[in-house]
Amino acid sequence: MPIKSSHIKSIEHRVTEQDRSRRQGHEGGVLWFTGLPGSGKSTLAFDLEHVLFDKGKQVFVMDGDNLRHGLNSDLGFSPGDRAENIRRVGEVAALYAGAGMIAVTAFISPYRADRRGARQATGRQFHEIYLSASLEVCEGRDPKGHYKLARQGEIPDFTGVSAPYETPEKPELVIDTGTMSVAESLKVLEEYVEKVFGLKDE
């Protein structure tokens, strides 16, 4: 997005990312969960947050529904609004990562271009995690009843029904939440996070 303000410049922090990593015992970064509605993004994000928090790690979940009550309450679900929704989330997640925290995001984020933008905002420590449950499985779960409403035409622009989902091309991690249990999926996530963030036991 073009910068509209003029006469601005970036100010360097006096605390480096290395300083924050030493203090907190791990690097900061973003775990970007993506997948169809009902693929398990929120469930796994909040379960992972709880596990990491109990281990003394600096972690915070950004969830799609939660942010639409505040930061993104002015946005709908048109392609343009979806893009702006993810742009804002990507920038905020990058700030969390820069502060040395592990930001876990749970957003459908259906478009590859928007996910690329989020990756660019964070840089090196961005990890795209694709929850690959099929449409049939997700619609069978329908935890919020949204698929049923979308099929009835009561929810327009619903991903998987009346709006597209572009599967990730090269995600850092794929979890088949259509066949794996929550516990199995969470174990895979824990092992991945321990490896890529250099977590130290407290």
Stockholm file with secondary structure:
# STOCKHOLM 1.0

chainA/1-202         MPIKSSHIKSIEHRVTEQDRSRRQGHEGGVLWFTGLPGSGKSTLAFDLEHVLFDKGKQVFVMDGDNLRHGLNSDLGFSPGDRAENIRRVGEVAALYAGAGMIAVTAFISPYRADRRGARQATGRQFHEIYLSASLEVCEGRDPKGHYKLARQGEIPDFTGVSAPYETPEKPELVIDTGTMSVAESLKVLEEYVEKVFGLKDE
#=GR chainA/1-202 SS CCCCCCSCCCCCCSSCHHHHHHHHTSCCEEEEEECSTTSSHHHHHHHHHHHHHHTTCCEEEEEHHHHTTTTTTTCCSSHHHHHHHHHHHHHHHHHHHHTTCEEEEECCCCCHHHHHHHHHHHCTTEEEEEECCCHHHHHHHCTTSHHHHHHTTSSSSCBTTTBCCCCCSSCSEEECTTTSCHHHHHHHHHHHHHHHTTCCCC
#=GC SS_cons         CCCCCCSCCCCCCSSCHHHHHHHHTSCCEEEEEECSTTSSHHHHHHHHHHHHHHTTCCEEEEEHHHHTTTTTTTCCSSHHHHHHHHHHHHHHHHHHHHTTCEEEEECCCCCHHHHHHHHHHHCTTEEEEEECCCHHHHHHHCTTSHHHHHHTTSSSSCBTTTBCCCCCSSCSEEECTTTSCHHHHHHHHHHHHHHHTTCCCC
//
